[in-house]
Amino acid sequence: MTRLRIVQGVLLLLLSLPSAAHIITINFDNLPVGTLAANALSAYGIGSVTSSSGSIPASVYDANDCPSCGYVPPIGTHKFLITAGGLYPSPQGVFSTTFQFDDPTSFFSFEKLGYSVSSVGVAGWQASAYDSANSLVAIVGVGFAAGLDFPPSVTPVPYWLSGSTNIVKVVFESNYNLQSTTGAVYIGNLQFDNPAIPEPGTLALLGLGLAGLAASRRRKQ
């Protein structure tokens, strides 16, 4: 009887604890090269990817397809995402790509590609995170107002978005005005958490608690 009460107590404690969030990582290596479909990331918890008009649609690229272009993706990867943007000579302006999450996330991180070619100019850009009330949670970027990020880093640069409220969407914007060679945002290694999916460790502990409870009941019978 004592063992049964102990197991029941442990089980109740596990059930009362908040579920640890499951960390989702998208490095694009498992996705096909080409224009990114609106539901292409739904399996990862990003229900839709939408873009404004522009001469460059949101697309997956492979750095191996153009060794001379100077793309430097995150370590261990070779594919990356180019958000919607402009291309010489037109159109010019601000272009955006929006990620809408199925479940709120406490953070969103990504790596912006590096460029080994020193003459590459990148359109000024920013990434903004919003909560369910469409209030700004956090914002990062370089040279958005001026329309130029130059010179870009020769190695990938990590960025982190988080704030006092959970994030439901992230908007990437580029300001292309012919000052730059590259008129979009080049990103890889997206990462965020999904509170709706418990960590495997939490599930394992819960399973052990249930197994212990079942064993105690069998012994009692």
C-alpha positions as CSV (number, residue, x, y, z in Angstrom):
1,M,0.0,0.0,0.0
2,T,2.9,2.3,0.8
3,R,4.5,1.7,-2.5
4,L,1.3,2.4,-4.3
5,R,0.9,5.8,-2.5
6,I,4.5,6.7,-3.3
7,V,4.0,5.9,-7.0
8,Q,0.7,7.8,-7.0
9,G,2.4,10.8,-5.4
10,V,5.2,10.8,-8.0
11,L,2.7,10.5,-10.8
12,L,0.6,13.4,-9.5
13,L,3.8,15.5,-9.2
14,L,4.8,14.8,-12.8
15,L,1.3,15.7,-14.0
16,S,1.3,18.9,-12.1
17,L,4.7,20.1,-13.5
18,P,4.6,22.3,-16.6
19,S,5.6,20.5,-19.7
20,A,9.1,21.3,-20.9
21,A,9.0,22.8,-24.3
22,H,10.2,20.8,-27.3
23,I,12.9,22.6,-29.3
24,I,12.3,22.7,-33.0
25,T,15.3,23.2,-35.4
26,I,15.0,23.8,-39.2
27,N,18.2,23.9,-41.2
28,F,16.6,23.5,-44.6
29,D,18.9,20.6,-45.7
30,N,15.9,18.3,-45.8
31,L,13.8,20.6,-48.0
32,P,13.9,20.7,-51.8
33,V,15.5,23.6,-53.6
34,G,13.1,26.1,-55.1
35,T,10.2,28.4,-54.1
36,L,9.0,27.7,-50.6
37,A,5.3,26.6,-50.5
38,A,3.0,28.3,-48.0
39,N,2.7,25.0,-46.0
40,A,6.3,23.8,-46.5
41,L,7.1,24.2,-42.8
42,S,3.8,22.9,-41.4
43,A,5.5,19.7,-40.2
44,Y,7.7,21.8,-37.9
45,G,4.9,23.9,-36.4
46,I,5.0,26.8,-38.7
47,G,1.5,26.7,-40.2
48,S,2.1,29.2,-43.0
49,V,4.8,31.1,-44.8
50,T,3.6,34.1,-46.8
51,S,5.5,36.7,-48.8
52,S,4.8,40.2,-50.2
53,S,5.3,40.7,-53.9
54,G,8.8,41.0,-55.2
55,S,11.1,39.7,-57.9
56,I,12.6,37.1,-55.5
57,P,10.0,34.8,-53.9
58,A,10.9,33.1,-50.6
59,S,13.0,30.1,-51.7
60,V,15.4,27.4,-50.6
61,Y,18.9,27.6,-52.1
62,D,21.9,25.3,-52.0
63,A,25.3,26.9,-51.5
64,N,26.9,24.0,-53.3
65,D,25.1,25.0,-56.5
66,C,27.1,28.2,-56.7
67,P,30.5,27.9,-55.1
68,S,31.6,31.3,-56.5
69,C,28.7,33.2,-55.0
70,G,30.3,33.5,-51.6
71,Y,27.4,32.1,-49.5
72,V,28.6,30.9,-46.1
73,P,25.7,28.9,-44.5
74,P,25.7,27.8,-40.8
75,I,28.3,25.2,-39.9
76,G,27.2,21.7,-40.9
77,T,24.6,22.8,-43.4
78,H,24.5,23.8,-47.1
79,K,20.9,24.8,-47.8
80,F,19.3,28.1,-46.6
81,L,16.3,30.2,-47.1
82,I,16.1,33.5,-49.0
83,T,13.1,35.6,-48.0
84,A,11.1,37.7,-50.5
85,G,13.1,40.6,-51.9
86,G,14.1,42.8,-54.8
87,L,16.4,42.1,-57.7
88,Y,18.3,44.6,-59.9
89,P,17.0,46.8,-61.5
90,S,13.4,46.5,-60.1
91,P,11.3,46.4,-58.1
92,Q,12.6,48.5,-55.3
93,G,11.0,48.8,-51.9
94,V,10.4,46.9,-48.7
95,F,9.6,43.2,-49.1
96,S,8.5,40.8,-46.4
97,T,8.1,37.1,-45.5
98,T,6.0,36.1,-42.5
99,F,6.2,32.9,-40.5
100,Q,3.0,32.1,-38.6
101,F,3.3,29.6,-35.8
102,D,0.7,27.0,-34.9
103,D,1.5,27.4,-31.2
104,P,3.0,30.3,-29.4
105,T,6.8,30.1,-28.8
106,S,8.8,31.8,-26.1
107,F,11.7,32.5,-28.5
108,F,12.8,32.4,-32.1
109,S,16.4,32.3,-33.3
110,F,18.1,32.1,-36.7
111,E,21.5,32.6,-38.3
112,K,22.0,35.1,-41.0
113,L,24.4,33.9,-43.7
114,G,27.9,35.1,-44.1
115,Y,29.5,36.2,-47.4
116,S,33.1,35.3,-48.3
117,V,33.0,37.9,-51.2
118,S,34.0,41.2,-49.7
119,S,32.2,43.3,-52.4
120,V,28.8,41.9,-51.7
121,G,26.3,44.4,-50.4
122,V,23.2,43.2,-48.6
123,A,19.9,45.1,-48.4
124,G,19.1,46.6,-45.0
125,W,16.9,44.1,-43.1
126,Q,15.0,43.4,-39.9
127,A,13.2,40.6,-38.3
128,S,10.2,41.4,-36.0
129,A,8.4,39.1,-33.6
130,Y,4.8,39.7,-32.6
131,D,2.4,38.2,-30.0
132,S,-1.2,37.2,-30.2
133,A,-2.3,40.8,-29.8
134,N,-0.1,41.8,-32.7
135,S,2.1,43.8,-30.3
136,L,5.9,43.9,-31.1
137,V,7.8,41.5,-28.8
138,A,11.3,41.9,-30.2
139,I,13.1,43.2,-33.2
140,V,16.7,42.7,-34.7
141,G,18.3,43.9,-37.9
142,V,21.1,45.9,-39.6
143,G,20.8,49.0,-41.8
144,F,17.0,48.6,-42.4
145,A,16.3,52.4,-42.5
146,A,19.2,53.1,-44.8
147,G,18.6,50.1,-47.0
148,L,22.2,48.7,-46.7
149,D,24.0,46.2,-44.6
150,F,27.6,46.6,-45.7
151,P,30.0,45.0,-45.4
152,P,28.2,41.8,-44.3
153,S,29.9,39.4,-41.9
154,V,32.1,36.8,-43.5
155,T,30.7,34.2,-41.1
156,P,27.1,33.4,-40.1
157,V,25.7,35.7,-37.4
158,P,23.2,34.3,-34.8
159,Y,20.2,36.4,-33.8
160,W,17.6,35.8,-31.0
161,L,14.1,37.1,-30.6
162,S,12.3,36.9,-27.2
163,G,10.4,39.1,-24.8
164,S,7.8,39.3,-22.0
165,T,5.1,37.6,-24.1
166,N,5.1,34.6,-26.4
167,I,5.6,34.9,-30.1
168,V,3.0,33.9,-32.7
169,K,4.6,35.3,-35.9
170,V,7.9,36.5,-37.1
171,V,8.2,38.9,-40.1
172,F,11.5,39.3,-42.1
173,E,11.8,42.5,-44.1
174,S,14.4,43.7,-46.6
175,N,14.7,47.3,-47.9
176,Y,16.0,47.0,-51.4
177,N,16.9,50.3,-53.1
178,L,19.7,49.4,-55.6
179,Q,22.5,50.1,-53.0
180,S,23.0,46.3,-52.5
181,T,23.8,43.3,-54.6
182,T,21.6,41.1,-52.5
183,G,18.0,42.3,-52.0
184,A,16.7,39.8,-49.5
185,V,17.4,38.2,-46.1
186,Y,19.4,34.9,-46.3
187,I,18.9,32.8,-43.2
188,G,19.4,29.3,-41.8
189,N,19.1,27.2,-38.7
190,L,15.7,28.5,-37.5
191,Q,15.0,27.4,-33.9
192,F,12.0,27.9,-31.6
193,D,10.1,25.9,-28.9
194,N,6.7,24.3,-29.0
195,P,5.1,24.1,-25.5
196,A,2.4,21.8,-26.9
197,I,5.0,19.1,-27.5
198,P,6.6,17.8,-24.2
199,E,10.3,17.0,-24.2
200,P,11.1,13.2,-24.7
201,G,12.5,13.1,-21.1
202,T,9.2,14.4,-19.7
203,L,7.3,11.7,-21.6
204,A,9.7,9.0,-20.4
205,L,9.2,10.0,-16.7
206,L,5.5,10.0,-17.1
207,G,5.7,6.6,-18.7
208,L,7.7,5.3,-15.8
209,G,5.2,6.7,-13.3
210,L,2.3,5.0,-15.1
211,A,4.2,1.7,-15.4
212,G,5.0,1.8,-11.7
213,L,1.4,2.5,-10.8
214,A,0.2,-0.5,-12.9
215,A,2.8,-2.8,-11.4
216,S,1.8,-1.8,-7.8
217,R,-1.9,-2.5,-8.7
218,R,-1.0,-6.0,-10.0
219,R,1.0,-6.8,-6.9
220,K,-1.9,-5.7,-4.7
221,Q,-4.3,-7.9,-6.7
